[in-house]
Amino acid sequence: MELTLKLTTEQIIDFIQQIPPEEKVAVLTTLAEQAHAEHDQQIKYGEAKVRKICAARGLDWDAMTEDERIDFIDDLVHEDREWNQRFP
């Protein structure tokens, strides 16, 4: 028999605060590792999307300088304004 217990975030925090310090470390370490793995996946996904957008515009992300990349991303974020002539 499987039992599912629904807890609020506050209840989970209260529970973690009550467990021994070494168990807190284990819980927090596990959560940090999972968050790091998720962050890495998001970074890889974002990089792939940016490379695809660059390729669609005839640009090579890997050949761009850091300043060109920053300008490109800034222009993407603000696409509602006139497209910068450096990236037609």
mmCIF file as gemmi writes it, N, C-alpha and C atoms, coordinates in Angstrom:
data_model
loop_
_atom_site.group_PDB
_atom_site.id
_atom_site.type_symbol
_atom_site.label_atom_id
_atom_site.label_alt_id
_atom_site.label_comp_id
_atom_site.label_asym_id
_atom_site.label_entity_id
_atom_site.label_seq_id
_atom_site.pdbx_PDB_ins_code
_atom_site.Cartn_x
_atom_site.Cartn_y
_atom_site.Cartn_z
_atom_site.occupancy
_atom_site.B_iso_or_equiv
_atom_site.pdbx_formal_charge
_atom_site.auth_seq_id
_atom_site.auth_asym_id
_atom_site.pdbx_PDB_model_num
ATOM 1 N N . MET Axp A 1 ? 0.845 -1.179 0 1 0 ? 1 A 1
ATOM 2 C CA . MET Axp A 1 ? 0 0 0 1 0 ? 1 A 1
ATOM 3 C C . MET Axp A 1 ? 0.891 1.244 0 1 0 ? 1 A 1
ATOM 4 N N . GLU Axp A 2 ? 0.61 2.136 -0.924 1 0 ? 2 A 1
ATOM 5 C CA . GLU Axp A 2 ? 1.391 3.36 -1.033 1 0 ? 2 A 1
ATOM 6 C C . GLU Axp A 2 ? 0.573 4.524 -0.496 1 0 ? 2 A 1
ATOM 7 N N . LEU Axp A 3 ? 1.213 5.339 0.309 1 0 ? 3 A 1
ATOM 8 C CA . LEU Axp A 3 ? 0.542 6.473 0.932 1 0 ? 3 A 1
ATOM 9 C C . LEU Axp A 3 ? 1.19 7.757 0.434 1 0 ? 3 A 1
ATOM 10 N N . THR Axp A 4 ? 0.387 8.7 0.026 1 0 ? 4 A 1
ATOM 11 C CA . THR Axp A 4 ? 0.89 9.996 -0.407 1 0 ? 4 A 1
ATOM 12 C C . THR Axp A 4 ? 0.499 11.033 0.63 1 0 ? 4 A 1
ATOM 13 N N . LEU Axp A 5 ? 1.49 11.754 1.093 1 0 ? 5 A 1
ATOM 14 C CA . LEU Axp A 5 ? 1.27 12.785 2.097 1 0 ? 5 A 1
ATOM 15 C C . LEU Axp A 5 ? 1.507 14.138 1.442 1 0 ? 5 A 1
ATOM 16 N N . LYS Axp A 6 ? 0.538 15.012 1.511 1 0 ? 6 A 1
ATOM 17 C CA . LYS Axp A 6 ? 0.677 16.344 0.93 1 0 ? 6 A 1
ATOM 18 C C . LYS Axp A 6 ? 1.016 17.333 2.04 1 0 ? 6 A 1
ATOM 19 N N . LEU Axp A 7 ? 2.154 18.004 1.864 1 0 ? 7 A 1
ATOM 20 C CA . LEU Axp A 7 ? 2.617 18.989 2.839 1 0 ? 7 A 1
ATOM 21 C C . LEU Axp A 7 ? 2.821 20.327 2.145 1 0 ? 7 A 1
ATOM 22 N N . THR Axp A 8 ? 2.63 21.389 2.899 1 0 ? 8 A 1
ATOM 23 C CA . THR Axp A 8 ? 2.934 22.713 2.371 1 0 ? 8 A 1
ATOM 24 C C . THR Axp A 8 ? 4.44 22.933 2.464 1 0 ? 8 A 1
ATOM 25 N N . THR Axp A 9 ? 4.917 23.911 1.753 1 0 ? 9 A 1
ATOM 26 C CA . THR Axp A 9 ? 6.338 24.246 1.818 1 0 ? 9 A 1
ATOM 27 C C . THR Axp A 9 ? 6.737 24.579 3.249 1 0 ? 9 A 1
ATOM 28 N N . GLU Axp A 10 ? 5.897 25.322 3.921 1 0 ? 10 A 1
ATOM 29 C CA . GLU Axp A 10 ? 6.196 25.69 5.307 1 0 ? 10 A 1
ATOM 30 C C . GLU Axp A 10 ? 6.29 24.458 6.209 1 0 ? 10 A 1
ATOM 31 N N . GLN Axp A 11 ? 5.431 23.485 5.997 1 0 ? 11 A 1
ATOM 32 C CA . GLN Axp A 11 ? 5.485 22.254 6.792 1 0 ? 11 A 1
ATOM 33 C C . GLN Axp A 11 ? 6.787 21.485 6.524 1 0 ? 11 A 1
ATOM 34 N N . ILE Axp A 12 ? 7.202 21.47 5.283 1 0 ? 12 A 1
ATOM 35 C CA . ILE Axp A 12 ? 8.457 20.79 4.939 1 0 ? 12 A 1
ATOM 36 C C . ILE Axp A 12 ? 9.633 21.489 5.607 1 0 ? 12 A 1
ATOM 37 N N . ILE Axp A 13 ? 9.639 22.809 5.555 1 0 ? 13 A 1
ATOM 38 C CA . ILE Axp A 13 ? 10.714 23.576 6.198 1 0 ? 13 A 1
ATOM 39 C C . ILE Axp A 13 ? 10.718 23.323 7.697 1 0 ? 13 A 1
ATOM 40 N N . ASP Axp A 14 ? 9.556 23.349 8.309 1 0 ? 14 A 1
ATOM 41 C CA . ASP Axp A 14 ? 9.464 23.072 9.748 1 0 ? 14 A 1
ATOM 42 C C . ASP Axp A 14 ? 10.007 21.68 10.075 1 0 ? 14 A 1
ATOM 43 N N . PHE Axp A 15 ? 9.664 20.702 9.243 1 0 ? 15 A 1
ATOM 44 C CA . PHE Axp A 15 ? 10.157 19.341 9.459 1 0 ? 15 A 1
ATOM 45 C C . PHE Axp A 15 ? 11.681 19.297 9.361 1 0 ? 15 A 1
ATOM 46 N N . ILE Axp A 16 ? 12.233 19.912 8.331 1 0 ? 16 A 1
ATOM 47 C CA . ILE Axp A 16 ? 13.694 19.888 8.142 1 0 ? 16 A 1
ATOM 48 C C . ILE Axp A 16 ? 14.396 20.567 9.31 1 0 ? 16 A 1
ATOM 49 N N . GLN Axp A 17 ? 13.804 21.624 9.836 1 0 ? 17 A 1
ATOM 50 C CA . GLN Axp A 17 ? 14.415 22.313 10.97 1 0 ? 17 A 1
ATOM 51 C C . GLN Axp A 17 ? 14.437 21.445 12.225 1 0 ? 17 A 1
ATOM 52 N N . GLN Axp A 18 ? 13.602 20.443 12.278 1 0 ? 18 A 1
ATOM 53 C CA . GLN Axp A 18 ? 13.528 19.576 13.459 1 0 ? 18 A 1
ATOM 54 C C . GLN Axp A 18 ? 14.449 18.361 13.386 1 0 ? 18 A 1
ATOM 55 N N . ILE Axp A 19 ? 14.979 18.064 12.229 1 0 ? 19 A 1
ATOM 56 C CA . ILE Axp A 19 ? 15.817 16.861 12.118 1 0 ? 19 A 1
ATOM 57 C C . ILE Axp A 19 ? 17.248 17.168 12.553 1 0 ? 19 A 1
ATOM 58 N N . PRO Axp A 20 ? 18.019 16.143 12.91 1 0 ? 20 A 1
ATOM 59 C CA . PRO Axp A 20 ? 19.4 16.351 13.358 1 0 ? 20 A 1
ATOM 60 C C . PRO Axp A 20 ? 20.254 17.035 12.278 1 0 ? 20 A 1
ATOM 61 N N . PRO Axp A 21 ? 21.274 17.783 12.704 1 0 ? 21 A 1
ATOM 62 C CA . PRO Axp A 21 ? 22.104 18.549 11.768 1 0 ? 21 A 1
ATOM 63 C C . PRO Axp A 21 ? 22.679 17.72 10.612 1 0 ? 21 A 1
ATOM 64 N N . GLU Axp A 22 ? 23.163 16.501 10.895 1 0 ? 22 A 1
ATOM 65 C CA . GLU Axp A 22 ? 23.757 15.7 9.82 1 0 ? 22 A 1
ATOM 66 C C . GLU Axp A 22 ? 22.706 15.299 8.779 1 0 ? 22 A 1
ATOM 67 N N . GLU Axp A 23 ? 21.473 15.118 9.203 1 0 ? 23 A 1
ATOM 68 C CA . GLU Axp A 23 ? 20.398 14.806 8.255 1 0 ? 23 A 1
ATOM 69 C C . GLU Axp A 23 ? 19.999 16.049 7.463 1 0 ? 23 A 1
ATOM 70 N N . LYS Axp A 24 ? 20.053 17.219 8.109 1 0 ? 24 A 1
ATOM 71 C CA . LYS Axp A 24 ? 19.795 18.473 7.39 1 0 ? 24 A 1
ATOM 72 C C . LYS Axp A 24 ? 20.803 18.639 6.269 1 0 ? 24 A 1
ATOM 73 N N . VAL Axp A 25 ? 22.074 18.366 6.59 1 0 ? 25 A 1
ATOM 74 C CA . VAL Axp A 25 ? 23.133 18.495 5.586 1 0 ? 25 A 1
ATOM 75 C C . VAL Axp A 25 ? 22.85 17.561 4.412 1 0 ? 25 A 1
ATOM 76 N N . ALA Axp A 26 ? 22.428 16.331 4.705 1 0 ? 26 A 1
ATOM 77 C CA . ALA Axp A 26 ? 22.127 15.369 3.644 1 0 ? 26 A 1
ATOM 78 C C . ALA Axp A 26 ? 20.972 15.861 2.767 1 0 ? 26 A 1
ATOM 79 N N . VAL Axp A 27 ? 19.928 16.387 3.395 1 0 ? 27 A 1
ATOM 80 C CA . VAL Axp A 27 ? 18.774 16.897 2.649 1 0 ? 27 A 1
ATOM 81 C C . VAL Axp A 27 ? 19.186 18.085 1.786 1 0 ? 27 A 1
ATOM 82 N N . LEU Axp A 28 ? 19.881 19.033 2.391 1 0 ? 28 A 1
ATOM 83 C CA . LEU Axp A 28 ? 20.275 20.233 1.657 1 0 ? 28 A 1
ATOM 84 C C . LEU Axp A 28 ? 21.27 19.926 0.545 1 0 ? 28 A 1
ATOM 85 N N . THR Axp A 29 ? 22.176 18.988 0.79 1 0 ? 29 A 1
ATOM 86 C CA . THR Axp A 29 ? 23.135 18.588 -0.242 1 0 ? 29 A 1
ATOM 87 C C . THR Axp A 29 ? 22.408 17.975 -1.434 1 0 ? 29 A 1
ATOM 88 N N . THR Axp A 30 ? 21.469 17.099 -1.154 1 0 ? 30 A 1
ATOM 89 C CA . THR Axp A 30 ? 20.694 16.468 -2.227 1 0 ? 30 A 1
ATOM 90 C C . THR Axp A 30 ? 19.913 17.508 -3.028 1 0 ? 30 A 1
ATOM 91 N N . LEU Axp A 31 ? 19.265 18.431 -2.332 1 0 ? 31 A 1
ATOM 92 C CA . LEU Axp A 31 ? 18.51 19.48 -3.018 1 0 ? 31 A 1
ATOM 93 C C . LEU Axp A 31 ? 19.426 20.366 -3.853 1 0 ? 31 A 1
ATOM 94 N N . ALA Axp A 32 ? 20.597 20.706 -3.322 1 0 ? 32 A 1
ATOM 95 C CA . ALA Axp A 32 ? 21.548 21.537 -4.059 1 0 ? 32 A 1
ATOM 96 C C . ALA Axp A 32 ? 22.047 20.818 -5.309 1 0 ? 32 A 1
ATOM 97 N N . GLU Axp A 33 ? 22.327 19.532 -5.188 1 0 ? 33 A 1
ATOM 98 C CA . GLU Axp A 33 ? 22.79 18.759 -6.342 1 0 ? 33 A 1
ATOM 99 C C . GLU Axp A 33 ? 21.716 18.697 -7.424 1 0 ? 33 A 1
ATOM 100 N N . GLN Axp A 34 ? 20.476 18.496 -7.016 1 0 ? 34 A 1
ATOM 101 C CA . GLN Axp A 34 ? 19.381 18.454 -7.984 1 0 ? 34 A 1
ATOM 102 C C . GLN Axp A 34 ? 19.193 19.813 -8.659 1 0 ? 34 A 1
ATOM 103 N N . ALA Axp A 35 ? 19.281 20.875 -7.883 1 0 ? 35 A 1
ATOM 104 C CA . ALA Axp A 35 ? 19.14 22.218 -8.445 1 0 ? 35 A 1
ATOM 105 C C . ALA Axp A 35 ? 20.263 22.501 -9.432 1 0 ? 35 A 1
ATOM 106 N N . HIS Axp A 36 ? 21.477 22.074 -9.096 1 0 ? 36 A 1
ATOM 107 C CA . HIS Axp A 36 ? 22.623 22.275 -9.985 1 0 ? 36 A 1
ATOM 108 C C . HIS Axp A 36 ? 22.425 21.516 -11.297 1 0 ? 36 A 1
ATOM 109 N N . ALA Axp A 37 ? 21.947 20.28 -11.21 1 0 ? 37 A 1
ATOM 110 C CA . ALA Axp A 37 ? 21.711 19.473 -12.412 1 0 ? 37 A 1
ATOM 111 C C . ALA Axp A 37 ? 20.63 20.116 -13.288 1 0 ? 37 A 1
ATOM 112 N N . GLU Axp A 38 ? 19.572 20.609 -12.67 1 0 ? 38 A 1
ATOM 113 C CA . GLU Axp A 38 ? 18.508 21.278 -13.418 1 0 ? 38 A 1
ATOM 114 C C . GLU Axp A 38 ? 19.031 22.551 -14.069 1 0 ? 38 A 1
ATOM 115 N N . HIS Axp A 39 ? 19.87 23.288 -13.358 1 0 ? 39 A 1
ATOM 116 C CA . HIS Axp A 39 ? 20.455 24.513 -13.899 1 0 ? 39 A 1
ATOM 117 C C . HIS Axp A 39 ? 21.318 24.186 -15.116 1 0 ? 39 A 1
ATOM 118 N N . ASP Axp A 40 ? 22.134 23.145 -15.018 1 0 ? 40 A 1
ATOM 119 C CA . ASP Axp A 40 ? 22.968 22.729 -16.145 1 0 ? 40 A 1
ATOM 120 C C . ASP Axp A 40 ? 22.115 22.383 -17.363 1 0 ? 40 A 1
ATOM 121 N N . GLN Axp A 41 ? 21.006 21.686 -17.14 1 0 ? 41 A 1
ATOM 122 C CA . GLN Axp A 41 ? 20.109 21.336 -18.246 1 0 ? 41 A 1
ATOM 123 C C . GLN Axp A 41 ? 19.515 22.589 -18.885 1 0 ? 41 A 1
ATOM 124 N N . GLN Axp A 42 ? 19.145 23.558 -18.068 1 0 ? 42 A 1
ATOM 125 C CA . GLN Axp A 42 ? 18.583 24.803 -18.591 1 0 ? 42 A 1
ATOM 126 C C . GLN Axp A 42 ? 19.624 25.574 -19.396 1 0 ? 42 A 1
ATOM 127 N N . ILE Axp A 43 ? 20.866 25.592 -18.919 1 0 ? 43 A 1
ATOM 128 C CA . ILE Axp A 43 ? 21.945 26.274 -19.635 1 0 ? 43 A 1
ATOM 129 C C . ILE Axp A 43 ? 22.159 25.623 -20.997 1 0 ? 43 A 1
ATOM 130 N N . LYS Axp A 44 ? 22.238 24.301 -21.033 1 0 ? 44 A 1
ATOM 131 C CA . LYS Axp A 44 ? 22.441 23.586 -22.299 1 0 ? 44 A 1
ATOM 132 C C . LYS Axp A 44 ? 21.281 23.836 -23.258 1 0 ? 44 A 1
ATOM 133 N N . TYR Axp A 45 ? 20.071 23.831 -22.743 1 0 ? 45 A 1
ATOM 134 C CA . TYR Axp A 45 ? 18.894 24.102 -23.565 1 0 ? 45 A 1
ATOM 135 C C . TYR Axp A 45 ? 18.972 25.518 -24.145 1 0 ? 45 A 1
ATOM 136 N N . GLY Axp A 46 ? 19.3 26.489 -23.297 1 0 ? 46 A 1
ATOM 137 C CA . GLY Axp A 46 ? 19.409 27.881 -23.737 1 0 ? 46 A 1
ATOM 138 C C . GLY Axp A 46 ? 20.494 28.071 -24.778 1 0 ? 46 A 1
ATOM 139 N N . GLU Axp A 47 ? 21.645 27.444 -24.563 1 0 ? 47 A 1
ATOM 140 C CA . GLU Axp A 47 ? 22.737 27.543 -25.531 1 0 ? 47 A 1
ATOM 141 C C . GLU Axp A 47 ? 22.325 26.965 -26.88 1 0 ? 47 A 1
ATOM 142 N N . ALA Axp A 48 ? 21.643 25.842 -26.865 1 0 ? 48 A 1
ATOM 143 C CA . ALA Axp A 48 ? 21.192 25.221 -28.117 1 0 ? 48 A 1
ATOM 144 C C . ALA Axp A 48 ? 20.208 26.137 -28.849 1 0 ? 48 A 1
ATOM 145 N N . LYS Axp A 49 ? 19.302 26.754 -28.103 1 0 ? 49 A 1
ATOM 146 C CA . LYS Axp A 49 ? 18.333 27.666 -28.716 1 0 ? 49 A 1
ATOM 147 C C . LYS Axp A 49 ? 19.024 28.885 -29.315 1 0 ? 49 A 1
ATOM 148 N N . VAL Axp A 50 ? 19.992 29.451 -28.599 1 0 ? 50 A 1
ATOM 149 C CA . VAL Axp A 50 ? 20.701 30.63 -29.095 1 0 ? 50 A 1
ATOM 150 C C . VAL Axp A 50 ? 21.491 30.277 -30.352 1 0 ? 50 A 1
ATOM 151 N N . ARG Axp A 51 ? 22.15 29.125 -30.344 1 0 ? 51 A 1
ATOM 152 C CA . ARG Axp A 51 ? 22.891 28.699 -31.536 1 0 ? 51 A 1
ATOM 153 C C . ARG Axp A 51 ? 21.947 28.545 -32.736 1 0 ? 51 A 1
ATOM 154 N N . LYS Axp A 52 ? 20.767 28.008 -32.493 1 0 ? 52 A 1
ATOM 155 C CA . LYS Axp A 52 ? 19.784 27.819 -33.562 1 0 ? 52 A 1
ATOM 156 C C . LYS Axp A 52 ? 19.305 29.168 -34.103 1 0 ? 52 A 1
ATOM 157 N N . ILE Axp A 53 ? 19.035 30.11 -33.219 1 0 ? 53 A 1
ATOM 158 C CA . ILE Axp A 53 ? 18.609 31.447 -33.64 1 0 ? 53 A 1
ATOM 159 C C . ILE Axp A 53 ? 19.718 32.118 -34.439 1 0 ? 53 A 1
ATOM 160 N N . CYS Axp A 54 ? 20.945 31.999 -33.959 1 0 ? 54 A 1
ATOM 161 C CA . CYS Axp A 54 ? 22.084 32.572 -34.689 1 0 ? 54 A 1
ATOM 162 C C . CYS Axp A 54 ? 22.177 31.968 -36.086 1 0 ? 54 A 1
ATOM 163 N N . ALA Axp A 55 ? 22.114 30.654 -36.164 1 0 ? 55 A 1
ATOM 164 C CA . ALA Axp A 55 ? 22.227 29.974 -37.458 1 0 ? 55 A 1
ATOM 165 C C . ALA Axp A 55 ? 21.123 30.429 -38.411 1 0 ? 55 A 1
ATOM 166 N N . ALA Axp A 56 ? 19.919 30.617 -37.887 1 0 ? 56 A 1
ATOM 167 C CA . ALA Axp A 56 ? 18.804 31.072 -38.716 1 0 ? 56 A 1
ATOM 168 C C . ALA Axp A 56 ? 19.05 32.476 -39.26 1 0 ? 56 A 1
ATOM 169 N N . ARG Axp A 57 ? 19.898 33.221 -38.58 1 0 ? 57 A 1
ATOM 170 C CA . ARG Axp A 57 ? 20.218 34.591 -39.012 1 0 ? 57 A 1
ATOM 171 C C . ARG Axp A 57 ? 21.587 34.672 -39.672 1 0 ? 57 A 1
ATOM 172 N N . GLY Axp A 58 ? 22.151 33.518 -39.994 1 0 ? 58 A 1
ATOM 173 C CA . GLY Axp A 58 ? 23.432 33.478 -40.694 1 0 ? 58 A 1
ATOM 174 C C . GLY Axp A 58 ? 24.622 33.801 -39.818 1 0 ? 58 A 1
ATOM 175 N N . LEU Axp A 59 ? 24.498 33.588 -38.527 1 0 ? 59 A 1
ATOM 176 C CA . LEU Axp A 59 ? 25.577 33.893 -37.589 1 0 ? 59 A 1
ATOM 177 C C . LEU Axp A 59 ? 26.091 32.619 -36.935 1 0 ? 59 A 1
ATOM 178 N N . ASP Axp A 60 ? 27.33 32.68 -36.468 1 0 ? 60 A 1
ATOM 179 C CA . ASP Axp A 60 ? 27.943 31.547 -35.768 1 0 ? 60 A 1
ATOM 180 C C . ASP Axp A 60 ? 28.228 31.97 -34.33 1 0 ? 60 A 1
ATOM 181 N N . TRP Axp A 61 ? 27.408 31.479 -33.403 1 0 ? 61 A 1
ATOM 182 C CA . TRP Axp A 61 ? 27.554 31.822 -31.986 1 0 ? 61 A 1
ATOM 183 C C . TRP Axp A 61 ? 28.97 31.563 -31.489 1 0 ? 61 A 1
ATOM 184 N N . ASP Axp A 62 ? 29.542 30.439 -31.877 1 0 ? 62 A 1
ATOM 185 C CA . ASP Axp A 62 ? 30.861 30.062 -31.383 1 0 ? 62 A 1
ATOM 186 C C . ASP Axp A 62 ? 31.966 30.962 -31.918 1 0 ? 62 A 1
ATOM 187 N N . ALA Axp A 63 ? 31.733 31.613 -33.06 1 0 ? 63 A 1
ATOM 188 C CA . ALA Axp A 63 ? 32.74 32.501 -33.639 1 0 ? 63 A 1
ATOM 189 C C . ALA Axp A 63 ? 32.604 33.939 -33.13 1 0 ? 63 A 1
ATOM 190 N N . MET Axp A 64 ? 31.515 34.23 -32.432 1 0 ? 64 A 1
ATOM 191 C CA . MET Axp A 64 ? 31.275 35.593 -31.949 1 0 ? 64 A 1
ATOM 192 C C . MET Axp A 64 ? 32.135 35.892 -30.723 1 0 ? 64 A 1
ATOM 193 N N . THR Axp A 65 ? 32.539 37.159 -30.605 1 0 ? 65 A 1
ATOM 194 C CA . THR Axp A 65 ? 33.256 37.586 -29.404 1 0 ? 65 A 1
ATOM 195 C C . THR Axp A 65 ? 32.254 37.709 -28.26 1 0 ? 65 A 1
ATOM 196 N N . GLU Axp A 66 ? 32.761 37.843 -27.058 1 0 ? 66 A 1
ATOM 197 C CA . GLU Axp A 66 ? 31.876 38.002 -25.894 1 0 ? 66 A 1
ATOM 198 C C . GLU Axp A 66 ? 31.01 39.251 -26.048 1 0 ? 66 A 1
ATOM 199 N N . ASP Axp A 67 ? 31.605 40.352 -26.531 1 0 ? 67 A 1
ATOM 200 C CA . ASP Axp A 67 ? 30.837 41.586 -26.728 1 0 ? 67 A 1
ATOM 201 C C . ASP Axp A 67 ? 29.753 41.402 -27.79 1 0 ? 67 A 1
ATOM 202 N N . GLU Axp A 68 ? 30.069 40.682 -28.87 1 0 ? 68 A 1
ATOM 203 C CA . GLU Axp A 68 ? 29.066 40.422 -29.906 1 0 ? 68 A 1
ATOM 204 C C . GLU Axp A 68 ? 27.925 39.576 -29.353 1 0 ? 68 A 1
ATOM 205 N N . ARG Axp A 69 ? 28.272 38.603 -28.525 1 0 ? 69 A 1
ATOM 206 C CA . ARG Axp A 69 ? 27.242 37.763 -27.915 1 0 ? 69 A 1
ATOM 207 C C . ARG Axp A 69 ? 26.326 38.59 -27.016 1 0 ? 69 A 1
ATOM 208 N N . ILE Axp A 70 ? 26.929 39.457 -26.215 1 0 ? 70 A 1
ATOM 209 C CA . ILE Axp A 70 ? 26.143 40.309 -25.314 1 0 ? 70 A 1
ATOM 210 C C . ILE Axp A 70 ? 25.211 41.203 -26.122 1 0 ? 70 A 1
ATOM 211 N N . ASP Axp A 71 ? 25.743 41.819 -27.187 1 0 ? 71 A 1
ATOM 212 C CA . ASP Axp A 71 ? 24.916 42.676 -28.037 1 0 ? 71 A 1
ATOM 213 C C . ASP Axp A 71 ? 23.792 41.878 -28.7 1 0 ? 71 A 1
ATOM 214 N N . PHE Axp A 72 ? 24.116 40.681 -29.164 1 0 ? 72 A 1
ATOM 215 C CA . PHE Axp A 72 ? 23.119 39.835 -29.818 1 0 ? 72 A 1
ATOM 216 C C . PHE Axp A 72 ? 21.984 39.495 -28.851 1 0 ? 72 A 1
ATOM 217 N N . ILE Axp A 73 ? 22.341 39.056 -27.656 1 0 ? 73 A 1
ATOM 218 C CA . ILE Axp A 73 ? 21.324 38.708 -26.654 1 0 ? 73 A 1
ATOM 219 C C . ILE Axp A 73 ? 20.507 39.937 -26.272 1 0 ? 73 A 1
ATOM 220 N N . ASP Axp A 74 ? 21.17 41.082 -26.118 1 0 ? 74 A 1
ATOM 221 C CA . ASP Axp A 74 ? 20.459 42.314 -25.789 1 0 ? 74 A 1
ATOM 222 C C . ASP Axp A 74 ? 19.442 42.635 -26.879 1 0 ? 74 A 1
ATOM 223 N N . ASP Axp A 75 ? 19.856 42.476 -28.137 1 0 ? 75 A 1
ATOM 224 C CA . ASP Axp A 75 ? 18.933 42.732 -29.24 1 0 ? 75 A 1
ATOM 225 C C . ASP Axp A 75 ? 17.781 41.725 -29.253 1 0 ? 75 A 1
ATOM 226 N N . LEU Axp A 76 ? 18.059 40.473 -28.919 1 0 ? 76 A 1
ATOM 227 C CA . LEU Axp A 76 ? 16.986 39.474 -28.847 1 0 ? 76 A 1
ATOM 228 C C . LEU Axp A 76 ? 15.971 39.833 -27.77 1 0 ? 76 A 1
ATOM 229 N N . VAL Axp A 77 ? 16.478 40.254 -26.631 1 0 ? 77 A 1
ATOM 230 C CA . VAL Axp A 77 ? 15.598 40.602 -25.512 1 0 ? 77 A 1
ATOM 231 C C . VAL Axp A 77 ? 14.727 41.802 -25.866 1 0 ? 77 A 1
ATOM 232 N N . HIS Axp A 78 ? 15.283 42.691 -26.678 1 0 ? 78 A 1
ATOM 233 C CA . HIS Axp A 78 ? 14.567 43.921 -27.03 1 0 ? 78 A 1
ATOM 234 C C . HIS Axp A 78 ? 14.179 43.922 -28.508 1 0 ? 78 A 1
ATOM 235 N N . GLU Axp A 79 ? 13.702 42.795 -29.021 1 0 ? 79 A 1
ATOM 236 C CA . GLU Axp A 79 ? 13.359 42.695 -30.438 1 0 ? 79 A 1
ATOM 237 C C . GLU Axp A 79 ? 12.253 43.648 -30.863 1 0 ? 79 A 1
ATOM 238 N N . ASP Axp A 80 ? 11.508 44.174 -29.927 1 0 ? 80 A 1
ATOM 239 C CA . ASP Axp A 80 ? 10.442 45.094 -30.296 1 0 ? 80 A 1
ATOM 240 C C . ASP Axp A 80 ? 10.993 46.419 -30.811 1 0 ? 80 A 1
ATOM 241 N N . ARG Axp A 81 ? 12.248 46.713 -30.502 1 0 ? 81 A 1
ATOM 242 C CA . ARG Axp A 81 ? 12.851 47.918 -31.06 1 0 ? 81 A 1
ATOM 243 C C . ARG Axp A 81 ? 13.544 47.536 -32.367 1 0 ? 81 A 1
ATOM 244 N N . GLU Axp A 82 ? 13.977 48.518 -33.116 1 0 ? 82 A 1
ATOM 245 C CA . GLU Axp A 82 ? 14.59 48.261 -34.419 1 0 ? 82 A 1
ATOM 246 C C . GLU Axp A 82 ? 15.786 47.33 -34.278 1 0 ? 82 A 1
ATOM 247 N N . TRP Axp A 83 ? 15.856 46.319 -35.138 1 0 ? 83 A 1
ATOM 248 C CA . TRP Axp A 83 ? 16.93 45.324 -35.095 1 0 ? 83 A 1
ATOM 249 C C . TRP Axp A 83 ? 18.265 45.995 -35.386 1 0 ? 83 A 1
ATOM 250 N N . ASN Axp A 84 ? 19.241 45.711 -34.568 1 0 ? 84 A 1
ATOM 251 C CA . ASN Axp A 84 ? 20.571 46.279 -34.693 1 0 ? 84 A 1
ATOM 252 C C . ASN Axp A 84 ? 21.189 45.862 -36.022 1 0 ? 84 A 1
ATOM 253 N N . GLN Axp A 85 ? 21.797 46.773 -36.733 1 0 ? 85 A 1
ATOM 254 C CA . GLN Axp A 85 ? 22.366 46.51 -38.057 1 0 ? 85 A 1
ATOM 255 C C . GLN Axp A 85 ? 23.523 45.518 -38.038 1 0 ? 85 A 1
ATOM 256 N N . ARG Axp A 86 ? 24.147 45.3 -36.878 1 0 ? 86 A 1
ATOM 257 C CA . ARG Axp A 86 ? 25.243 44.327 -36.806 1 0 ? 86 A 1
ATOM 258 C C . ARG Axp A 86 ? 24.735 42.913 -36.993 1 0 ? 86 A 1
ATOM 259 N N . PHE Axp A 87 ? 23.445 42.699 -36.729 1 0 ? 87 A 1
ATOM 260 C CA . PHE Axp A 87 ? 22.873 41.353 -36.797 1 0 ? 87 A 1
ATOM 261 C C . PHE Axp A 87 ? 21.609 41.366 -37.662 1 0 ? 87 A 1
ATOM 262 N N . PRO Axp A 88 ? 21.785 41.487 -38.983 1 0 ? 88 A 1
ATOM 263 C CA . PRO Axp A 88 ? 20.611 41.563 -39.877 1 0 ? 88 A 1
ATOM 264 C C . PRO Axp A 88 ? 19.832 40.263 -39.906 1 0 ? 88 A 1
